[in-house]
Amino acid sequence: MANPLFTTKAISKGGRAGGKVALADGGPWFHTEHDKALGGSGEGSNPEQFFALGYANCFNGAVLLVAKQRNVDASKATVTVEIGLSKDDTSFALSARIGLALPGASREQIQELLEAAHQVCPYSKATRGNIEVELAVEG
């Protein structure tokens, strides 16, 4: 890594089914389990849920950044991220649907913010060209 501003480390024990995961610097351990759609009990969390949480929060920050640059008040913006897991030719693949709602903004303004945020969000940069991503105006 080239001089990161911040790093974090996670620990996983036992894998996806019946395992647990936590941050190395403390915090709760989360029980992991396959989703019911994948034959599991669904009584735990899974990597796709954690990815959706992180992506949604990061993307919301990117929306706030680009909105500020455009003198748009995005303090009431709501970002939703749906992460899909599907089979591909060799194993599994992820997909994402990113939605943005901003009360009082036009559909065009929201679309512009979505597209601009998608260019600067670190999660979007990391996944660009690697997973299918849909941007959606909501609200």
Secondary structure, DSSP 8 states (H G I E B T S, - for coil): --S-S----EEEES-TTTEEEEETTS---EEE---GGGTS---SB-HHHHHHHHHHHHHHHHHHHHHHHTT---TT-EEEEEEEEEE-SSSEEEEEEEEEE-TT--HHHHHHHHHHHHHH-HHHHHHTTTSEEEEEE--
